[in-house]
Amino acid sequence: MSIVVPKYLNESERLLRMLAGSIISQAVYAVTQLRIPDLLAEGPRTCQELASLTQTEASMLYRTMRFLCDEDIFRETDEQTFELGPLGPFLRSDTPDSLYAHALMYGQPWHSQPAGHFLESLTKGVSAFEASYGMNVFSYLAKHPEAELIFQDSMSAYSRSIIPAVLAAYDFSQFDTVVDIGGGHGILMEQLLTSCTHTKGIVFDQPAVIDSAKQYIKSLGLEARCDCMGGNFFESVPQGGEAYVMKHIIHDWSDEESISILSNCRSAMKEDGKLLLLEVVLASGNEAHFGKLLDMEMLAMSTGKERTQAEYERLLQQSGFRLNRIVPTSTHVSIIEGVPN
Ligand SMILES: C[S@@+](CC[C@H](N)C(=O)[O-])C[C@H]1O[C@@H](n2cnc3c(N)ncnc32)[C@H](O)[C@@H]1O
C-alpha cells in the first residue's frame, strides 16, 4: 500500500500543513500515549468505545482520529468507527518495528520545545536545545532520569529496527571482542552476541545509563560474555577491543568533539583493530535523502550533524584512522569501516 501526501492540497495548503507540523506531531503523540493503536490491533472499534477505554472526551477524540485518517494512521470504516491505517501498526507498542517509543519521545516538552528556538539557534550558532536549556541534551538527560528512560527506550526501539540489517551486511563474528561505545541499554550488543556466539562484548556508556544496560544484559543471561562499563568517552574508552562500534554517536557531536572521541578509540584499540561507525552517509549532491531530516534533528538537539563520505574521510584521518570502506545496509544506515593509519 503506498503512502502519499494528501492529493487534495494545493500549494498554499501544503505550506499551511507544514506550518502546522507540531500539531500533527502532538496529535500522533496523544493517540500513541493513549495506546489507541494497541486497542485497534484486533480490528475496528467505535470512537465511543475507545473514549470510554481511554477515559477521554469522545467528540474530541473523534476529531483527532478523523484528522489522523488523512495521515494514514487510522481509517474510518463506518460512522465514528475506526481501524488502523497503513501507518497505524508502527505505533503499536508490541511489534518488532514499532515506533511507539519514538512517538512518545517526540511528544515530550524537552524534545519538542527546542524547535521553538530554531531561529535563535541559527543566529547564535548554538543548537536549539542549548539555546533552550543552556546545556547539551546528554547533560540534561543525565539530570532527568525519567527523560533519560524515554530517550533510551526510543533509541532501543529504533535500534531494533536497524540492527538486523547491520548484522546481515557485516560479519562481526571475525572479532573476539567488540566494544560498543555509547551503547545505551545494550540492544546492539544483545543482538550481536546472539548472532555471533563466540564473540565477547563490552557496552560502554555514561554512568547514569550503564546500570540499566547491566540489568538488561543480565536478564538475558549474557553477563558472562559481556561487561558493562560506565565512563566518559571524552576522557577514555575501554582498552584492548578488536572492534569499536559506535551507532549514532558521531552524528551527535561537532568535528572537534568527534575527533576527541575517535582519538580515544584509536589509543585504546589493538593495532589491527577496526572502527565501525553506524551512521547515515549523506549523498554529496542535493538529492533528496532521509538523512537530511535527521540532520535537522541534530541541528535542533545537539552540536552534531549528518556527514558525507568526504566529511567522514576527513574526520577519520584527523583521528588516526583511514576510511577503509563503507558497507551499505538495507536501511538508511551504513557501516563506515576505519582502520588505524
Ligand atoms: C544517540 S544515543 C545512541 C545510543 C545507542 N548507540 C543506539 O544507537 O541506540 C547516544 C548515546 O551516547 C551516550 N553518551 C553521551 N555522552 C556520552 C559520554 N560523554 N560518554 C559516554 N557515553 C555518552 C548516551 O548516553 C547515549 O546512550
The ligand as a Gaussian input file, in Angstrom:
#p B3LYP/6-31G(d) Opt

LIG

0 1
 C       22.056000       8.756000      20.291000
 S       22.361000       7.708000      21.643000
 C       22.827000       6.206000      20.831000
 C       22.649000       5.001000      21.703000
 C       22.939000       3.668000      21.001000
 N       24.255000       3.616000      20.416000
 C       21.889000       3.415000      19.949000
 O       22.123000       3.652000      18.765000
 O       20.774000       3.010000      20.321000
 C       23.877000       8.348000      22.240000
 C       24.467000       7.584000      23.427000
 O       25.714000       8.193000      23.810000
 C       25.794000       8.210000      25.223000
 N       26.714000       9.274000      25.643000
 C       26.521000      10.616000      25.529000
 N       27.569000      11.281000      26.041000
 C       28.452000      10.336000      26.490000
 C       29.734000      10.419000      27.104000
 N       30.326000      11.607000      27.341000
 N       30.378000       9.260000      27.417000
 C       29.787000       8.050000      27.157000
 N       28.560000       7.916000      26.562000
 C       27.911000       9.046000      26.234000
 C       24.353000       8.472000      25.639000
 O       24.120000       8.145000      27.000000
 C       23.578000       7.625000      24.659000
 O       23.361000       6.318000      25.135000

